Amino acid sequence: MKNSIKIKWTIFIILLLIFNLSIISFSMLRGIEKNQRDAYEAFLKDNSKTANLYIREKFLSSEEKDFEKFYSENAEGLVLDLGKILDLSIALYDRKGKKIGSIHNDVEDEKKLKIMDKALHNKIVYEKNGQKIVYLAPMYDFEKQIGVLKFEYYTQKERNFYEDMKKLFFQVGTTSILMTYLMAHLYFSKVVHNILNLKKSVKEIEKGNYEDVMILDEKDEFGDLSRGIYFMSSKIKENIHEINDEKEKLQLAVEKLQSLEKQQKEFIGDITHEFKTPLTIIKAQIDLMTLYKDDEDMIGKSKEIAEKELKRLDSMVENILYLSKLEKYDFELKKEKICTKKLLMDICHRMGGKASKFGIEMITDLQEAYIFMDAESFMQIFINLIDNGIKYNVNGGKIYIRSYVKNDKNYIEIEDTGIGIPNEHRRKIFEPFYTVDKNRSKKFSGTGLGLSLVNKLVKRQKGTIRLLDFKERTLFEVVFPIYNKKIKM
């Protein structure tokens, strides 16, 4: 090889590098720009869907029957709530394009907003004004469009990133070209020598002398090629190991699918168990109304309790339908400040009929306390615990419901004078589907999901639950942090 060829090769490599860097830089920058556009379009579209769902949920939880009226009268409040949830500048408009709610008290001439007309005709549109994107999406009730939702999204962050990437590509490209020239000039002087050594190694392979293959002490393609030839036999072994690894990964995937199937069954079991509790209470109230037909006061109270449980059952059905649409197994939490004494008294009132049926007395000692959590979860936790206290109690027994405050925590104790839980079963009582003895209650049989569900609900509310040691009685202690208006959990 002559010196002229080395120069030609060097120039060719540099030109090829410049060409490739130009194409890569252009493609990458275009890709980054498109990715940023797709990202904020998807982000704004998802947030518009979230806003629609949130407003519908607010309407369903209100007493208003006219959706459009609710939308107009509560626009300011809805905008404030959505602003906190989505962290965006938001405005709401009615069907005529008139602004009815906005986070900022800015003065805006809607007539200048050229895309408003398209948004009022059931289209999602947006326009860029400098570094700001004005995004409009239709707002719907359950049948038709009732207005328009506007987001303002600033793209300064994306633009800065794009400019930084341009500078980076230019710097890297320039450095690469200079370094390539220097390295290529030195590199090609060794090309011929390396080619001859590789040719010799190939001849040794043709003879079957695999151990005589030469390894070049180079950190470039020639060195990689020589090392690749030398380690060819070991690579075959590595390929066998990789096949085994893939087999293990496949096994893990199968186990994962089995685990998901088990979780699905547990979910169905949990829901079945939770349906059973309100249905049991409703049945008990119907029995009372049948037994005391002439007692109007008793019938009135039983109807009130049954209606409450029917509403709770209906709410659970709605949650399940919503979860099925989203294909996830987790309830929507609505945390709020609740009075545990009030809710516990309500639960005792609901469960009183069932307790009296078995001659069981419920004794309460409740101190007023406030916690921050989901009220429905609180009801499910203590209805389950008190229901277990009734099931596994003795005739004429007692259930003690105590609540007190200590060290900024609300301690709630559910104690029954029943048959107790043997020591060998105490560690497993919170496991799904685990039952101590199917025949140990008053003709009640459980799926073993109640305490498991209680344990999950308590942990999700940042609380703790434990079974205290008693030989004959059963005492569950549930602890929640006291409500702090400065710090909401």
N, C-alpha and C positions, 0 to 999 in steps of 0.2 A: 504493500500500500504506500502510495506517495503522499507527500505533504499536501498536495493540491486536493486530493480526495478528502483528507481530514478536514480541510477548510470548508469544502463543499458540504460535507456531512454536518459540520457545525452550523453553517448557515441554514441548511435545510431544517435541522432540528429547531433552530430559533424561530424560523418563519412558521414552522408547523405549530410551535408552542404559542406564538402570537395569535395565529388563526384560531387555535383551540380555546385559548383564554378569552378571545373576543366573543366567540360563540357561547362559551359557558357563562361569561359575565352577562351577556345580553339575555340569555335564556333564564339565568338565575334571577336577574333583576325583574324581568317580566313575570317570572313565576312568583317572586315575592310580592310584586304589586297585585297580581291576580289573587294570590292567597290572602293578602290583607283585605282586598275588596270582598272576596267570598266570606272571610271571617266576620267582618262587621255586618255584611248583609245577613248572614245566618244568625249572628248575635242579636241584631235588631228584630229579625223575624221571630226568633224564639221569644224575645221579650214582649213582642206584641201579642203573641199567643198567651203568654203568661198573664199579661194584663187583662186580656179578654176573659180568661178562666177566673182570675181573681175577682173581676167585677161581677161575673155570673154567680160566683160563690157568695159574694157579699149580698147580692140580691136575694138568693135563695135563703140566706140566714136572716133576712129582714122580714118585716110584716107587710111590706109594700107589694101590691099585686101587679102594678103597671111598671114594666121594666124600663121603658123610656122615661117615665116620670122619675123613677128612682135614679136613673142615670143622670138626668138633668139636675135634680135637687141635691145630689150627693157628689157632684163632680169634684168640688174643691177637696173634700175629704178623701175621695178616691185617688186624686192626683197626689196628695201628700203621702198616703200609704204606699202607692206605687213608686213614688220617688225614693222612699226609704228602702223598699224592697229591691228595686232595680238599679238604684244609684245613677239615674239618668235625668236630664231635664225633660219634663213631660208636660203636655197640654192636651186637653180634651175639647172636642168640638161637637156641636149637635149636627143634625142632618142638613142644616142650611149652611154649614161652615162657620158658624158663630162660635167663638171661644167661650166655653162655660167653666173651664177649670185650668189653672196653670200654677206651677211651682213658683215661677218668678212673676212679679207684677210688671212685666214689660209691656210696652205699648206696641202692638203689631197690627199692621194693615193687612188683613187676610186676603184682600183683593190682589195684593202683590205676590202672594204665594201661588204661582202659576199652576203648581201640581195639585192644589187643593181640589180643583174641579174633578180630576181623575180619581182622587181618593174618595170623593163623595159618590162616585159611580162604581164603587165596589172594586177598587184596584189598589194594590200596594205600590207606592211610588216614592222616590226620593231624589233629591238634587244636592249637589255639592256647591257650597258657597265658601270658596277659599278652603280653610281647614275645617269647616263645619259641614256636617251632613244633616239635612233636614229630612226626616223619614216619616212618611204618613202611611197609616194602615187603617182599614175599615174596622169599626167597632160593631159588634153584632149582639142582638139579644138571641133568643133561641130560634128565630125564624128569618129575621131580616136585619139590614144595616140600620143602626140608630145614630151613627156619628162617625167621628174620625179621631184616631189617636196620633199624636205627634211626638216624636223623639228628636232631640238635638244631640248629635254625637260628634265629638271633636277628634280629628285624625292627626293631631300634631305629633303624637307619640309614634304612630305608624310612619309618618313622613320623616321624622328624625331618624328612625331605624333604617328607612330606605336610603336616605342620604349617607348615613354611616356605612351602609353596605357598599354603596358606590365607591366611596373613598377607600374602603378596605380592598375591594377588587382591584382598584387602580394601583394601590401600594403593593399588594401581593403580586400583581402581574408584572410591574416594573422590576421588583426584586427578583422574581423568578427568571425574567429574561436575562438580567445581568449575571445571575448565578449560573444559568444554563450555558451562557457563552464561555465562562471561565471553566466550568466543569467539562463541557464538551471538548474544549481544546486539549485538556489534559487526558480526558477519557479515551479519545480515539487513538492516541499513541499506543495504548495497550490493547486495542481491539484485536489486532492481528495475532498478538501473542496469546490472548485469551481464546481466540477461535481455534488456533492450533491445539491448545490444551484440551478444549472440548472435543475436538475431532479425535484426539488420542483416547479420550474417555469413551467415546462412542465405539471405537474399535475394540476396546477391552470388553464392552458389553456384548458386542457381536461374538466375541470368543467365549463368553460366559464367565468372565473374570469380574464379577460384580464388586468384589472387595477391592479391586485395583483401580476403581474409578477415582480420578483426581478431583479434589475440592479446591476451587480457586479462592484465594483469600481476597475477595472483592466484595464490596457492598453495593453492587449494582445488579443489572439483569443477568450478566454472565455469572456472577457469584450465585445468584438465586438459581439459575439453570443448573450449574454444577452441583449445588447442594440438593436440588430437586432430584437429579439423577442418582446421586449417592444414596439418598434416603428413600428411593422408590420402594424398596422392599418393606421398609418400616411404615411407609404410607399405606401399604396394603393392609398391614396389621391395624393401623389406625382406622382404616375404613371399616374393618370388621367391628372395632370398638364403637365406631359411630353408628353402625347398624344396630348394635345392642343398645346404645343410648336412645336411638329413635324408638326402639321397641319399648324401653322403659317409659319414654315420654307418652307413647300411645297408651300404655297401661295407666299412667297418671291421668290421662284424659278420660279414660273409661271410668276410673275411680271418681273423677270430678263429676262426670255425668250422673253416676250413682248417688253421689253426695247431693247434687241438685235435686234428683228425684226424691231423695229422703227428705230434704228441706221442704219440697212441695207437699209431701204427705203430712209432714209436721204442721205445715201452715193450714192445710185443710182440717186436720185434727183440732188445732187451736180454735179455728173459727167455729167448728161444730160444737166444741165445748162452750164457747162464749154464747152461742145461740141458746144452748140448753139452760143457762142460768136465768135469763129473762123469761123464757118460756115456762120454767118451773115456778117462778114467782106469779106469772099470769095465771097458771093453772091453780095455784094455791088460792088466789083471790077469787077465781070462779067457784072453787069448792066452798069458800066462805060465804059467797053470795047465795049458793045453793042451800047451805046449811042454815043460814040466817035470812030467810026470805022476807021475814016481817021486820027485820031491823034495818030501817032506812039509813041510819047513820053508818052502820057497818057496810051496807051495800055501797053507799056513797064513797066511803074511804077506800073500799076495795076497787071500785071503778077508777078512782083517781090513781091508785098505785098501778093498776093494770095499764092505764093510758100512758103513764110515765115509762113503763117498761116497753110498751109497744113503740113509743117514740124512740127509745134507745135502740130497740131491735131494728127499726127502720133506718136509723142513722148508721148502724153497723152494716146493713145491706148496701146502703149508698157507698160507704167506704170500700166495701169489697168490689162493687161494680167499678168504682173509680180505679182501684188497684189493678183490676183485670185489664182495663184499657191501657194502663201504663206498663203492664207486665212486670210489676215489682211487688214484693211482699213486705210492705211497710206502711203503717198508717200515718196520715197527716196529723201532726201534733199541733194543738192550739193552746199554747201555754198562756196562763193568766194567773193573776193573784186570786187564790181561793182560800176560804175559811174551812179548815179541816173539821172543826167542831160542827159546823152547819152540815157539811156533807156526810159526816159520820152519823149524825142524828137522822138525816134523810135515809141513809142506808139501813139503819136500825128500824126505822119506820117501815121500810119496804120489806125487810126480812122478818118483821115481827109476826106476821101471820103464819109463816112457815115454822118459826120457832115455837109459837104457842100450840101448833098442831101436835108437837111432840112433847109438850109440857116443859119446854126449855125457857128459862128466864134470862133475858139480856140485861146486864147491869152496866151502866155507863158512868164513867168518871172522866169528863172531858174538859180540858182547859182550852180556851180560845187561842188559836194559833193560825198564822197565815203563811202559806208557802206559794212558790211560783212553779206551776206545773199544769199539765193537761188534766182537766177535770174528769173527762171520760175515762182516762187511764186510772185516776184515783178511784173512781167508782168501781171499775173492774177489779182492781187489786183487792179492795176490802169487801166487796160482795163475794168474791171467791173465798177469802179467808173466813168470813163469818159463815158462809154456806158450808164450808168444811167443818167449822165448829158445830154446826147443827147436825150435819150428817154423822159425824163420828163422836157425838156426845151420848150420854146415857139419858134415859127417860127421867124427867124431873131435874136434869142437870142445869148448869149455868154457863153463860158466856160473859166474860168481862171485857169490856171495850174501854181502854184507858188511853188518854192523850195528854201529854205534858211537854213543857219546854225546858230544855237544859242545854247549856253551852251553845246557844244560837242554833239549836236543832230541835225539830219536832219529833218526839218519840211517840209512836202509836203501838199499843200492845193489844193483841187479840188472844185471849186465854179462854180455854174451855175445860170443863171438868169431865172430859170424855175418857176414852180408852187409852189415849196417849200413843206415842210412836216409839217402838223398840229402838234401842241404841244402834243395833246393826243396820237399821234402815235410815238413820238420820242423815248420813252423808249423801244419800242418793235421792232424797225426796224432791229435789229441784231438777232432776234429770227428766227429759221428756219421756212420756209413756211409762214412767216407773210408778208402780203401785205397791203399797205395803202388803195388803191382803184384800183381795176382791170381795171377800165375804165378811169383812169386819165392821161394816156400817149397817145402818138400818135399811137394809134392802136397797142400798144405793150402790151403783157400780160406776167407777170413774175410768177415764182413759189415761189417767196419769199426766194430763196436760195442764191441769189447773195451777199447781204450784210452779211448774215450769214457766207458764205464761206470766204468773205473778212476779216471778224472779226477773224475767226479761223486762217487764213493764217498770219495775222498781229501778233497775239499773239504768234504763233509758231516761228516767227522770232524775238521775244523779243521786239516787237514794241507795240504802242498804237494807237487806232483810236477813234475819237469822232466826234459827230455832233455838230457844233457850232450853237448858237441861232441866227436865222434870221427869220423874219416874212414871207418874200416872197421868198428869195433865199435859196439855199441849199449849205452848206459849210462843207465839210469833212476835218478834219485835221489828218494826219497820221505822226507819229513820230518814227524815228529809231535812235539808237545810231550810232555815227560816227565811222568809221573803225579805229581800234587801232591795229597796227601790233604786239603789245606785248600781247594783250588780245583778243583772237578771241571768240565770243559768240557762 
